[in-house]
Amino acid sequence: MPTAAPPATGTRTLAHPPREEIRLEGVLHALSDPMRLTVVRELAAARSAELSCSHFDLPVTKSTTTHHFRVLRESGVIRQVYRGTTKLNGLRRDDLDALFPGLLDSVLAAARRQQERLAA
Amino acid sequence: MPTAAPPATGTRTLAHPPREEIRLEGVLHALSDPMRLTVVRELAAARSAELSCSHFDLPVTKSTTTHHFRVLRESGVIRQVYRGTTKLNGLRRDDLDALFPGLLDSVLAAARRQQERLAA
């Protein structure tokens, strides 16, 4: 018997923790890397728009970039979905704000403040 | 010529980053470990009191405990001073609040909330 054909849209799914399995420590770890923090800041600035991985021009190799996105996804900070062969990334703001009210905003504000301070 | 005698109090000093060298990424990394987050929560609950390392009953070896305190100190989250042979630890709340207003409080609130949620 032939195996089932993949869905016509060609959609593959990636593993994400459900909201109740997201842990503060994992979120803080995900945000503690400069590259990952940059990604999160850009996603936050994009509001609810989903951005492809190639949108981010990180000064690291492709495999390192993939690693960073995986850490963000597996910690529950971002959601990644395939559209064809492109991975689209969106911030899980609803989940994070529900679990840890004010946390994401305070990290984003701190990152902005630090950037301004170091540029001065 | 003889070298200068150590201070009569026997105080040794430990290296701490000055306020302007504290980085958000380092602070988030320091807070991303469950043991270190526990230490920070206890120090925050102690207000301005300084607590000795032995005050903390962490379920890890002494050398791992020492490592965690060093990460907290080197990231600028805590200040450690020797009183005789005892290391006393205090939260650098003034520095953290000045650099990243609201960040520490939002992490502490998130940790409390998560603890309550997981205990429920």
gemmi code that builds the backbone of each chain (N, CA, C; Angstrom):
import gemmi

chains = {
    "A": [
        ("MET", (0.843, -1.195, 0.000), (0.000, 0.000, 0.000), (0.875, 1.240, 0.000)),
        ("PRO", (0.589, 2.179, -0.855), (1.432, 3.386, -0.871), (1.230, 4.189, 0.416)),
        ("THR", (2.288, 4.858, 0.819), (2.140, 5.723, 1.993), (1.346, 6.955, 1.588)),
        ("ALA", (0.772, 7.587, 2.586), (-0.043, 8.774, 2.309), (0.809, 9.880, 1.698)),
        ("ALA", (0.253, 10.530, 0.722), (0.972, 11.655, 0.122), (1.041, 12.805, 1.129)),
        ("PRO", (2.091, 13.596, 1.051), (2.129, 14.773, 1.940), (1.007, 15.724, 1.571)),
        ("PRO", (0.602, 16.570, 2.496), (-0.474, 17.511, 2.200), (-0.133, 18.324, 0.947)),
        ("ALA", (-1.152, 18.676, 0.227), (-0.940, 19.360, -1.048), (-0.175, 20.666, -0.889)),
        ("THR", (-0.292, 21.283, 0.275), (0.406, 22.550, 0.471), (1.901, 22.353, 0.709)),
        ("GLY", (2.299, 21.079, 0.911), (3.705, 20.838, 1.185), (4.132, 21.330, 2.557)),
        ("THR", (3.182, 21.495, 3.448), (3.490, 22.031, 4.767), (4.131, 20.981, 5.656)),
        ("ARG", (5.293, 21.289, 6.177), (5.872, 20.469, 7.234), (5.664, 21.234, 8.536)),
        ("THR", (5.565, 20.501, 9.616), (5.380, 21.212, 10.881), (6.609, 21.035, 11.757)),
        ("LEU", (6.857, 22.003, 12.572), (7.992, 22.013, 13.485), (7.455, 21.931, 14.908)),
        ("ALA", (8.234, 21.309, 15.795), (7.775, 21.118, 17.180), (7.860, 22.418, 17.967)),
        ("HIS", (6.774, 22.722, 18.659), (6.714, 23.900, 19.535), (6.188, 23.474, 20.897)),
        ("PRO", (6.750, 24.016, 21.972), (6.152, 23.721, 23.277), (4.794, 24.403, 23.382)),
        ("PRO", (3.769, 23.683, 23.922), (2.516, 24.390, 24.198), (2.769, 25.428, 25.297)),
        ("ARG", (1.853, 26.377, 25.381), (2.035, 27.479, 26.332), (2.422, 26.996, 27.724)),
        ("GLU", (1.730, 25.979, 28.219), (1.946, 25.562, 29.611), (3.299, 24.900, 29.832)),
        ("GLU", (4.008, 24.604, 28.746), (5.339, 24.001, 28.928), (6.470, 25.015, 28.749)),
        ("ILE", (6.117, 26.248, 28.475), (7.143, 27.287, 28.339), (7.668, 27.638, 29.731)),
        ("ARG", (9.000, 27.681, 29.874), (9.603, 27.956, 31.177), (10.403, 29.259, 31.138)),
        ("LEU", (10.267, 30.000, 32.219), (10.977, 31.273, 32.334), (12.472, 31.116, 32.067)),
        ("GLU", (13.081, 30.087, 32.662), (14.521, 29.912, 32.508), (14.897, 29.732, 31.033)),
        ("GLY", (14.092, 28.960, 30.320), (14.352, 28.740, 28.903), (14.201, 30.012, 28.080)),
        ("VAL", (13.203, 30.795, 28.427), (12.979, 32.067, 27.728), (14.155, 33.019, 27.978)),
        ("LEU", (14.593, 33.101, 29.231), (15.720, 33.984, 29.552), (16.986, 33.507, 28.848)),
        ("HIS", (17.170, 32.191, 28.811), (18.337, 31.664, 28.089), (18.264, 32.033, 26.605)),
        ("ALA", (17.101, 31.874, 26.025), (16.939, 32.198, 24.609), (17.248, 33.668, 24.339)),
        ("LEU", (16.891, 34.520, 25.272), (17.079, 35.958, 25.088), (18.479, 36.428, 25.478)),
        ("SER", (19.292, 35.536, 26.036), (20.594, 35.951, 26.570), (21.700, 35.996, 25.531)),
        ("ASP", (21.383, 35.662, 24.303), (22.378, 35.710, 23.229), (22.144, 36.941, 22.356)),
        ("PRO", (23.205, 37.681, 22.036), (23.040, 38.923, 21.261), (22.329, 38.720, 19.919)),
        ("MET", (22.647, 37.622, 19.215), (21.995, 37.374, 17.920), (20.508, 37.095, 18.111)),
        ("ARG", (20.216, 36.258, 19.083), (18.810, 35.903, 19.311), (18.018, 37.108, 19.811)),
        ("LEU", (18.667, 37.935, 20.619), (17.982, 39.137, 21.100), (17.689, 40.086, 19.935)),
        ("THR", (18.622, 40.153, 18.997), (18.409, 40.974, 17.800), (17.207, 40.477, 17.007)),
        ("VAL", (17.119, 39.163, 16.836), (15.991, 38.571, 16.105), (14.674, 38.917, 16.800)),
        ("VAL", (14.656, 38.762, 18.104), (13.421, 39.019, 18.859), (13.035, 40.491, 18.768)),
        ("ARG", (14.021, 41.373, 18.817), (13.713, 42.799, 18.702), (13.114, 43.113, 17.332)),
        ("GLU", (13.653, 42.490, 16.278), (13.112, 42.748, 14.931), (11.710, 42.178, 14.789)),
        ("LEU", (11.494, 41.005, 15.372), (10.153, 40.416, 15.305), (9.159, 41.277, 16.089)),
        ("ALA", (9.610, 41.809, 17.223), (8.720, 42.668, 18.012), (8.401, 43.945, 17.242)),
        ("ALA", (9.389, 44.469, 16.548), (9.182, 45.702, 15.767), (8.269, 45.458, 14.575)),
        ("ALA", (8.241, 44.202, 14.104), (7.412, 43.858, 12.942), (5.965, 43.625, 13.338)),
        ("ARG", (5.662, 43.814, 14.624), (4.301, 43.551, 15.153), (3.916, 42.123, 14.835)),
        ("SER", (2.763, 41.917, 14.270), (2.317, 40.540, 14.072), (2.773, 39.953, 12.741)),
        ("ALA", (3.588, 40.690, 11.995), (4.060, 40.162, 10.718), (5.012, 38.996, 10.955)),
        ("GLU", (4.973, 38.025, 10.076), (5.915, 36.912, 10.153), (7.058, 37.188, 9.193)),
        ("LEU", (8.259, 36.969, 9.655), (9.436, 37.270, 8.846), (10.192, 35.988, 8.530)),
        ("SER", (10.689, 35.881, 7.321), (11.467, 34.701, 6.947), (12.852, 34.778, 7.587)),
        ("CYS", (13.477, 33.605, 7.733), (14.817, 33.574, 8.329), (15.780, 34.413, 7.507)),
        ("SER", (15.600, 34.396, 6.186), (16.549, 35.123, 5.336), (16.387, 36.636, 5.461)),
        ("HIS", (15.290, 37.068, 6.072), (15.109, 38.493, 6.346), (16.197, 39.014, 7.285)),
        ("PHE", (16.667, 38.131, 8.153), (17.616, 38.542, 9.187), (19.036, 38.395, 8.667)),
        ("ASP", (19.731, 39.483, 8.651), (21.086, 39.473, 8.122), (22.064, 39.383, 9.295)),
        ("LEU", (22.142, 38.173, 9.877), (23.003, 37.993, 11.041), (24.437, 37.692, 10.598)),
        ("PRO", (25.421, 38.234, 11.315), (26.824, 38.036, 10.927), (27.366, 36.687, 11.396)),
        ("VAL", (26.601, 35.635, 11.124), (27.029, 34.280, 11.499), (26.674, 33.341, 10.353)),
        ("THR", (27.173, 32.118, 10.420), (26.917, 31.165, 9.342), (25.437, 30.761, 9.336)),
        ("LYS", (25.053, 30.167, 8.208), (23.663, 29.730, 8.069), (23.302, 28.695, 9.129)),
        ("SER", (24.231, 27.796, 9.420), (23.901, 26.754, 10.401), (23.784, 27.347, 11.808)),
        ("THR", (24.590, 28.358, 12.093), (24.464, 29.025, 13.394), (23.139, 29.772, 13.475)),
        ("THR", (22.771, 30.400, 12.363), (21.473, 31.079, 12.317), (20.345, 30.089, 12.583)),
        ("THR", (20.402, 28.941, 11.915), (19.387, 27.908, 12.112), (19.333, 27.472, 13.569)),
        ("HIS", (20.512, 27.315, 14.174), (20.584, 26.945, 15.596), (19.875, 27.983, 16.464)),
        ("HIS", (20.160, 29.258, 16.219), (19.552, 30.311, 17.036), (18.026, 30.299, 16.914)),
        ("PHE", (17.531, 30.100, 15.698), (16.079, 30.062, 15.514), (15.477, 28.840, 16.210)),
        ("ARG", (16.215, 27.748, 16.213), (15.701, 26.557, 16.884), (15.613, 26.784, 18.398)),
        ("VAL", (16.644, 27.436, 18.971), (16.623, 27.728, 20.413), (15.417, 28.620, 20.734)),
        ("LEU", (15.180, 29.606, 19.883), (14.040, 30.512, 20.107), (12.716, 29.751, 20.002)),
        ("ARG", (12.626, 28.844, 19.054), (11.380, 28.076, 18.883), (11.172, 27.092, 20.025)),
        ("GLU", (12.234, 26.365, 20.379), (12.077, 25.317, 21.390), (11.857, 25.888, 22.798)),
        ("SER", (12.258, 27.126, 23.005), (12.016, 27.766, 24.310), (10.636, 28.401, 24.361)),
        ("GLY", (9.964, 28.477, 23.218), (8.623, 29.052, 23.190), (8.582, 30.531, 22.877)),
        ("VAL", (9.719, 31.104, 22.480), (9.753, 32.536, 22.213), (9.186, 32.865, 20.828)),
        ("ILE", (9.453, 32.010, 19.859), (8.928, 32.263, 18.506), (8.171, 31.040, 17.999)),
        ("ARG", (7.339, 31.314, 16.988), (6.653, 30.235, 16.283), (7.199, 30.222, 14.856)),
        ("GLN", (7.536, 29.033, 14.372), (8.060, 28.909, 13.013), (7.125, 28.031, 12.205)),
        ("VAL", (6.755, 28.533, 11.044), (5.926, 27.722, 10.143), (6.544, 27.732, 8.752)),
        ("TYR", (6.381, 26.607, 8.081), (6.834, 26.539, 6.698), (5.774, 27.096, 5.777)),
        ("ARG", (6.198, 27.921, 4.844), (5.366, 28.276, 3.689), (6.183, 27.825, 2.480)),
        ("GLY", (5.839, 26.648, 1.944), (6.687, 26.072, 0.898), (8.030, 25.735, 1.503)),
        ("THR", (9.104, 26.258, 0.948), (10.429, 25.960, 1.487), (10.921, 27.066, 2.411)),
        ("THR", (10.089, 28.076, 2.627), (10.496, 29.200, 3.466), (9.967, 29.027, 4.878)),
        ("LYS", (10.834, 29.259, 5.859), (10.375, 29.258, 7.249), (10.010, 30.668, 7.633)),
        ("LEU", (8.797, 30.818, 8.136), (8.383, 32.130, 8.620), (8.388, 32.133, 10.143)),
        ("ASN", (8.807, 33.260, 10.705), (8.988, 33.369, 12.153), (8.101, 34.454, 12.735)),
        ("GLY", (7.452, 34.125, 13.821), (6.636, 35.122, 14.520), (6.856, 35.014, 16.018)),
        ("LEU", (6.813, 36.144, 16.685), (6.981, 36.188, 18.132), (5.731, 35.612, 18.797)),
        ("ARG", (5.905, 34.814, 19.841), (4.743, 34.271, 20.580), (4.380, 35.245, 21.698)),
        ("ARG", (4.080, 36.447, 21.316), (3.826, 37.500, 22.303), (2.630, 37.185, 23.198)),
        ("ASP", (1.560, 36.660, 22.609), (0.376, 36.334, 23.415), (0.722, 35.337, 24.526)),
        ("ASP", (1.464, 34.303, 24.148), (1.828, 33.288, 25.141), (2.752, 33.873, 26.208)),
        ("LEU", (3.745, 34.613, 25.773), (4.717, 35.166, 26.730), (4.056, 36.184, 27.653)),
        ("ASP", (3.201, 37.035, 27.076), (2.537, 38.054, 27.907), (1.563, 37.414, 28.897)),
        ("ALA", (0.947, 36.309, 28.471), (0.014, 35.637, 29.380), (0.765, 34.959, 30.531)),
        ("LEU", (1.892, 34.353, 30.217), (2.652, 33.632, 31.239), (3.434, 34.577, 32.147)),
        ("PHE", (4.067, 35.566, 31.529), (5.001, 36.439, 32.246), (4.693, 37.900, 31.905)),
        ("PRO", (3.616, 38.446, 32.468), (3.199, 39.803, 32.079), (4.331, 40.819, 32.278)),
        ("GLY", (4.585, 41.579, 31.245), (5.570, 42.655, 31.352), (7.005, 42.233, 31.104)),
        ("LEU", (7.269, 40.937, 31.112), (8.662, 40.496, 30.983), (9.255, 40.856, 29.619)),
        ("LEU", (8.559, 40.464, 28.563), (9.107, 40.711, 27.225), (9.313, 42.202, 26.990)),
        ("ASP", (8.345, 43.000, 27.394), (8.476, 44.450, 27.191), (9.649, 45.020, 27.976)),
        ("SER", (9.887, 44.511, 29.177), (10.994, 45.050, 29.959), (12.337, 44.638, 29.354)),
        ("VAL", (12.400, 43.445, 28.771), (13.635, 43.023, 28.099), (13.856, 43.866, 26.837)),
        ("LEU", (12.794, 44.082, 26.072), (12.918, 44.890, 24.853), (13.337, 46.323, 25.196)),
        ("ALA", (12.745, 46.876, 26.256), (13.107, 48.237, 26.669), (14.555, 48.286, 27.134)),
        ("ALA", (14.980, 47.253, 27.874), (16.364, 47.209, 28.357), (17.343, 47.108, 27.193)),
        ("ALA", (16.982, 46.335, 26.170), (17.854, 46.176, 25.003), (17.980, 47.501, 24.243)),
        ("ARG", (16.864, 48.212, 24.122), (16.868, 49.498, 23.430), (17.736, 50.491, 24.202)),
        ("ARG", (17.529, 50.513, 25.497), (18.271, 51.423, 26.358), (19.772, 51.139, 26.301)),
        ("GLN", (20.129, 49.864, 26.329), (21.554, 49.512, 26.272), (22.151, 49.912, 24.928)),
        ("GLN", (21.408, 49.683, 23.862), (21.921, 50.047, 22.538), (22.184, 51.551, 22.455)),
        ("GLU", (21.256, 52.321, 22.975), (21.430, 53.778, 22.957), (22.626, 54.196, 23.816)),
        ("ARG", (22.763, 53.566, 24.957), (23.848, 53.908, 25.871), (25.198, 53.587, 25.235)),
        ("LEU", (25.306, 52.433, 24.586), (26.590, 52.032, 24.014), (26.917, 52.833, 22.763)),
        ("ALA", (25.895, 53.359, 22.105), (26.121, 54.151, 20.892), (26.494, 55.581, 21.239)),
        ("ALA", (26.200, 55.996, 22.459), (26.405, 57.411, 22.835), (27.896, 57.734, 22.961)),
    ],
    "B": [
        ("MET", (62.955, 45.575, 49.656), (61.850, 46.213, 50.386), (60.703, 45.241, 50.568)),
        ("PRO", (60.164, 45.150, 51.754), (59.063, 44.205, 51.961), (57.810, 44.672, 51.223)),
        ("THR", (57.024, 43.718, 50.795), (55.757, 44.107, 50.156), (54.775, 44.556, 51.235)),
        ("ALA", (53.809, 45.319, 50.801), (52.841, 45.849, 51.767), (52.051, 44.705, 52.406)),
        ("ALA", (51.825, 44.809, 53.668), (51.029, 43.810, 54.363), (49.580, 43.920, 53.910)),
        ("PRO", (48.849, 42.794, 53.896), (47.429, 42.893, 53.566), (46.714, 43.715, 54.631)),
        ("PRO", (45.550, 44.257, 54.304), (44.816, 45.050, 55.295), (44.565, 44.227, 56.551)),
        ("ALA", (44.532, 44.894, 57.670), (44.413, 44.216, 58.959), (43.139, 43.370, 59.051)),
        ("THR", (42.117, 43.736, 58.292), (40.863, 43.000, 58.350), (40.955, 41.673, 57.605)),
        ("GLY", (42.029, 41.468, 56.864), (42.146, 40.234, 56.095), (41.193, 40.202, 54.908)),
        ("THR", (40.742, 41.343, 54.466), (39.774, 41.407, 53.381), (40.438, 41.124, 52.043)),
        ("ARG", (39.918, 40.152, 51.338), (40.323, 39.978, 49.945), (39.202, 40.558, 49.092)),
        ("THR", (39.560, 40.995, 47.912), (38.512, 41.557, 47.067), (38.314, 40.678, 45.843)),
        ("LEU", (37.112, 40.674, 45.352), (36.749, 39.890, 44.188), (36.414, 40.850, 43.056)),
        ("ALA", (36.673, 40.407, 41.819), (36.453, 41.290, 40.671), (34.962, 41.429, 40.364)),
        ("HIS", (34.544, 42.654, 40.178), (33.158, 42.948, 39.797), (33.175, 43.891, 38.603)),
        ("PRO", (32.271, 43.710, 37.649), (32.191, 44.698, 36.571), (31.621, 46.002, 37.130)),
        ("PRO", (32.209, 47.143, 36.751), (31.554, 48.403, 37.124), (30.213, 48.502, 36.404)),
        ("ARG", (29.356, 49.373, 36.921), (27.997, 49.461, 36.376), (27.980, 49.565, 34.854)),
        ("GLU", (28.849, 50.404, 34.309), (28.797, 50.667, 32.857), (29.241, 49.470, 32.020)),
        ("GLU", (29.808, 48.460, 32.664), (30.213, 47.276, 31.895), (29.228, 46.118, 32.028)),
        ("ILE", (28.176, 46.326, 32.780), (27.152, 45.280, 32.910), (26.343, 45.221, 31.614)),
        ("ARG", (26.151, 44.008, 31.083), (25.427, 43.846, 29.830), (24.146, 43.046, 30.027)),
        ("LEU", (23.120, 43.483, 29.341), (21.823, 42.806, 29.427), (21.938, 41.312, 29.141)),
        ("GLU", (22.685, 40.977, 28.082), (22.794, 39.564, 27.712), (23.402, 38.737, 28.853)),
        ("GLY", (24.415, 39.298, 29.511), (25.053, 38.597, 30.623), (24.117, 38.444, 31.806)),
        ("VAL", (23.326, 39.470, 32.058), (22.359, 39.414, 33.163), (21.295, 38.353, 32.873)),
        ("LEU", (20.786, 38.332, 31.647), (19.764, 37.337, 31.287), (20.339, 35.926, 31.370)),
        ("HIS", (21.586, 35.774, 30.922), (22.224, 34.459, 31.016), (22.345, 34.046, 32.487)),
        ("ALA", (22.773, 34.977, 33.324), (22.929, 34.660, 34.754), (21.597, 34.223, 35.360)),
        ("LEU", (20.514, 34.844, 34.918), (19.192, 34.558, 35.484), (18.525, 33.330, 34.856)),
        ("SER", (19.136, 32.770, 33.810), (18.479, 31.706, 33.041), (18.686, 30.319, 33.646)),
        ("ASP", (19.403, 30.238, 34.739), (19.623, 28.946, 35.388), (18.749, 28.847, 36.644)),
        ("PRO", (18.063, 27.721, 36.842), (17.148, 27.597, 37.989), (17.824, 27.840, 39.337)),
        ("MET", (19.044, 27.339, 39.514), (19.741, 27.541, 40.800), (20.063, 29.024, 40.994)),
        ("ARG", (20.565, 29.642, 39.950), (20.944, 31.061, 40.075), (19.712, 31.932, 40.277)),
        ("LEU", (18.634, 31.569, 39.611), (17.394, 32.331, 39.783), (16.886, 32.194, 41.220)),
        ("THR", (17.033, 31.011, 41.790), (16.653, 30.803, 43.189), (17.470, 31.701, 44.115)),
        ("VAL", (18.764, 31.759, 43.879), (19.645, 32.609, 44.694), (19.204, 34.072, 44.595)),
        ("VAL", (18.947, 34.521, 43.384), (18.563, 35.921, 43.175), (17.229, 36.220, 43.853)),
        ("ARG", (16.306, 35.269, 43.802), (15.013, 35.475, 44.464), (15.196, 35.588, 45.974)),
        ("GLU", (16.054, 34.767, 46.541), (16.280, 34.839, 47.990), (16.973, 36.138, 48.369)),
        ("LEU", (17.926, 36.558, 47.561), (18.603, 37.830, 47.841), (17.626, 38.992, 47.727)),
        ("ALA", (16.738, 38.913, 46.759), (15.743, 39.983, 46.601), (14.799, 40.004, 47.803)),
        ("ALA", (14.445, 38.819, 48.283), (13.545, 38.737, 49.435), (14.233, 39.229, 50.705)),
        ("ALA", (15.558, 39.133, 50.733), (16.315, 39.567, 51.916), (16.512, 41.078, 51.929)),
        ("ARG", (15.953, 41.762, 50.954), (16.132, 43.220, 50.831), (17.621, 43.523, 50.765)),
        ("SER", (18.088, 44.447, 51.581), (19.485, 44.848, 51.437), (20.430, 43.996, 52.297)),
        ("ALA", (19.900, 42.971, 52.944), (20.769, 42.120, 53.760), (21.723, 41.336, 52.866)),
        ("GLU", (22.926, 41.117, 53.369), (23.877, 40.289, 52.635), (23.834, 38.884, 53.223)),
        ("LEU", (23.794, 37.902, 52.347), (23.674, 36.518, 52.801), (24.933, 35.745, 52.424)),
        ("SER", (25.366, 34.883, 53.322), (26.546, 34.074, 53.030), (26.173, 32.965, 52.045)),
        ("CYS", (27.166, 32.457, 51.324), (26.920, 31.377, 50.360), (26.310, 30.170, 51.062)),
        ("SER", (26.750, 29.922, 52.305), (26.272, 28.731, 53.010), (24.805, 28.868, 53.434)),
        ("HIS", (24.291, 30.093, 53.375), (22.865, 30.307, 53.655), (21.997, 29.556, 52.645)),
        ("PHE", (22.523, 29.424, 51.421), (21.724, 28.851, 50.340), (21.920, 27.344, 50.307)),
        ("ASP", (20.838, 26.645, 50.436), (20.916, 25.191, 50.475), (20.563, 24.649, 49.095)),
        ("LEU", (21.513, 24.791, 48.174), (21.253, 24.363, 46.801), (21.568, 22.873, 46.648)),
        ("PRO", (20.742, 22.162, 45.878), (20.940, 20.715, 45.716), (22.032, 20.403, 44.697)),
        ("VAL", (23.166, 21.049, 44.838), (24.299, 20.808, 43.933), (25.572, 20.795, 44.777)),
        ("THR", (26.669, 20.378, 44.157), (27.935, 20.311, 44.897), (28.422, 21.715, 45.243)),
        ("LYS", (29.374, 21.748, 46.185), (29.931, 23.030, 46.612), (30.611, 23.749, 45.442)),
        ("SER", (31.302, 22.976, 44.585), (32.008, 23.639, 43.485), (31.016, 24.187, 42.456)),
        ("THR", (29.906, 23.500, 42.271), (28.874, 24.021, 41.363), (28.243, 25.275, 41.955)),
        ("THR", (28.026, 25.250, 43.267), (27.494, 26.443, 43.930), (28.439, 27.629, 43.726)),
        ("THR", (29.724, 27.378, 43.937), (30.729, 28.434, 43.747), (30.672, 28.972, 42.313)),
        ("HIS", (30.547, 28.064, 41.366), (30.445, 28.472, 39.953), (29.240, 29.382, 39.729)),
        ("HIS", (28.101, 28.992, 40.272), (26.891, 29.798, 40.067), (27.060, 31.199, 40.667)),
        ("PHE", (27.657, 31.276, 41.840), (27.864, 32.592, 42.446), (28.849, 33.425, 41.616)),
        ("ARG", (29.838, 32.758, 41.035), (30.791, 33.501, 40.215), (30.098, 34.067, 38.966)),
        ("VAL", (29.236, 33.259, 38.338), (28.506, 33.741, 37.151), (27.655, 34.953, 37.532)),
        ("LEU", (26.998, 34.879, 38.682), (26.157, 36.001, 39.134), (27.012, 37.241, 39.394)),
        ("ARG", (28.182, 37.042, 39.983), (29.059, 38.184, 40.271), (29.640, 38.778, 38.987)),
        ("GLU", (30.139, 37.920, 38.111), (30.817, 38.422, 36.920), (29.853, 39.066, 35.921)),
        ("SER", (28.584, 38.714, 36.018), (27.598, 39.343, 35.131), (27.084, 40.654, 35.719)),
        ("GLY", (27.428, 40.921, 36.980), (26.988, 42.175, 37.609), (25.682, 42.066, 38.378)),
        ("VAL", (25.188, 40.844, 38.557), (23.906, 40.678, 39.247), (24.070, 40.759, 40.764)),
        ("ILE", (25.168, 40.205, 41.282), (25.400, 40.272, 42.731), (26.769, 40.863, 43.031)),
        ("ARG", (26.905, 41.311, 44.281), (28.197, 41.761, 44.777), (28.618, 40.787, 45.873)),
        ("GLN", (29.861, 40.349, 45.796), (30.379, 39.432, 46.807), (31.533, 40.083, 47.549)),
        ("VAL", (31.469, 40.053, 48.863), (32.577, 40.582, 49.663), (32.963, 39.542, 50.719)),
        ("TYR", (34.232, 39.520, 51.002), (34.711, 38.642, 52.078), (34.565, 39.341, 53.415)),
        ("ARG", (34.021, 38.624, 54.384), (34.116, 39.024, 55.787), (34.868, 37.886, 56.463)),
        ("GLY", (36.164, 38.084, 56.661), (36.976, 36.970, 57.146), (37.006, 35.897, 56.070)),
        ("THR", (36.604, 34.693, 56.398), (36.632, 33.620, 55.400), (35.253, 33.396, 54.780)),
        ("THR", (34.287, 34.207, 55.182), (32.926, 34.058, 54.674), (32.683, 35.021, 53.520)),
        ("LYS", (32.100, 34.506, 52.441), (31.700, 35.380, 51.335), (30.266, 35.812, 51.573)),
        ("LEU", (30.056, 37.110, 51.563), (28.684, 37.623, 51.692), (28.205, 38.100, 50.324)),
        ("ASN", (26.935, 37.850, 50.052), (26.367, 38.145, 48.740), (25.219, 39.131, 48.844)),
        ("GLY", (25.231, 40.096, 47.975), (24.134, 41.056, 47.932), (23.745, 41.341, 46.490)),
        ("LEU", (22.465, 41.564, 46.287), (21.959, 41.875, 44.950), (22.389, 43.295, 44.561)),
        ("ARG", (22.809, 43.492, 43.309), (23.176, 44.844, 42.845), (21.928, 45.526, 42.283)),
        ("ARG", (20.930, 45.654, 43.104), (19.655, 46.172, 42.636), (19.758, 47.603, 42.118)),
        ("ASP", (20.526, 48.438, 42.813), (20.676, 49.828, 42.365), (21.234, 49.879, 40.939)),
        ("ASP", (22.276, 49.091, 40.708), (22.896, 49.101, 39.382), (21.942, 48.554, 38.326)),
        ("LEU", (21.291, 47.444, 38.648), (20.403, 46.818, 37.660), (19.197, 47.717, 37.373)),
        ("ASP", (18.636, 48.318, 38.432), (17.466, 49.183, 38.226), (17.836, 50.442, 37.438)),
        ("ALA", (19.060, 50.923, 37.656), (19.487, 52.120, 36.918), (19.701, 51.792, 35.441)),
        ("LEU", (20.284, 50.643, 35.177), (20.586, 50.273, 33.784), (19.348, 49.791, 33.039)),
        ("PHE", (18.559, 48.965, 33.715), (17.433, 48.291, 33.065), (16.182, 48.430, 33.924)),
        ("PRO", (15.580, 49.604, 33.952), (14.443, 49.829, 34.859), (13.333, 48.794, 34.654)),
        ("GLY", (12.920, 48.193, 35.744), (11.796, 47.265, 35.684), (12.153, 45.843, 35.322)),
        ("LEU", (13.358, 45.633, 34.812), (13.704, 44.288, 34.340), (13.753, 43.277, 35.485)),
        ("LEU", (14.510, 43.604, 36.510), (14.656, 42.649, 37.618), (13.297, 42.328, 38.239)),
        ("ASP", (12.488, 43.359, 38.451), (11.177, 43.130, 39.056), (10.296, 42.250, 38.169)),
        ("SER", (10.391, 42.434, 36.863), (9.540, 41.615, 35.993), (10.021, 40.167, 35.970)),
        ("VAL", (11.326, 39.957, 36.088), (11.837, 38.579, 36.155), (11.428, 37.938, 37.480)),
        ("LEU", (11.545, 38.690, 38.576), (11.158, 38.157, 39.886), (9.663, 37.828, 39.915)),
        ("ALA", (8.856, 38.704, 39.342), (7.408, 38.460, 39.289), (7.106, 37.240, 38.431)),
        ("ALA", (7.813, 37.105, 37.318), (7.595, 35.950, 36.432), (7.982, 34.651, 37.126)),
        ("ALA", (9.055, 34.692, 37.900), (9.504, 33.495, 38.615), (8.481, 33.086, 39.676)),
        ("ARG", (7.947, 34.084, 40.366), (6.941, 33.813, 41.406), (5.696, 33.210, 40.767)),
        ("ARG", (5.285, 33.834, 39.684), (4.093, 33.378, 38.975), (4.256, 31.958, 38.460)),
        ("GLN", (5.419, 31.660, 37.914), (5.667, 30.312, 37.401), (5.659, 29.300, 38.537)),
        ("GLN", (6.280, 29.650, 39.651), (6.316, 28.736, 40.796), (4.898, 28.408, 41.266)),
        ("GLU", (4.064, 29.433, 41.346), (2.675, 29.226, 41.780), (1.908, 28.360, 40.766)),
        ("ARG", (2.166, 28.613, 39.502), (1.474, 27.882, 38.450), (1.858, 26.398, 38.473)),
        ("LEU", (3.152, 26.135, 38.647), (3.610, 24.752, 38.624), (3.219, 23.991, 39.897)),
        ("ALA", (3.022, 24.738, 40.979), (2.637, 24.100, 42.240), (1.141, 23.807, 42.286)),
        ("ALA", (0.385, 24.462, 41.420), (-1.081, 24.371, 41.476), (-1.570, 22.998, 40.991)),
    ],
}
model = gemmi.Model(1)
for chain_id, residues in chains.items():
    chain = gemmi.Chain(chain_id)
    for i, (resn, *xyz) in enumerate(residues, 1):
        res = gemmi.Residue()
        res.name, res.seqid = resn, gemmi.SeqId(i, " ")
        for name, pos in zip(("N", "CA", "C"), xyz):
            atom = gemmi.Atom()
            atom.name, atom.element = name, gemmi.Element(name[0])
            atom.pos, atom.b_iso = gemmi.Position(*pos), 0.0
            res.add_atom(atom)
        chain.add_residue(res)
    model.add_chain(chain)
structure = gemmi.Structure()
structure.add_model(model)
structure.setup_entities()
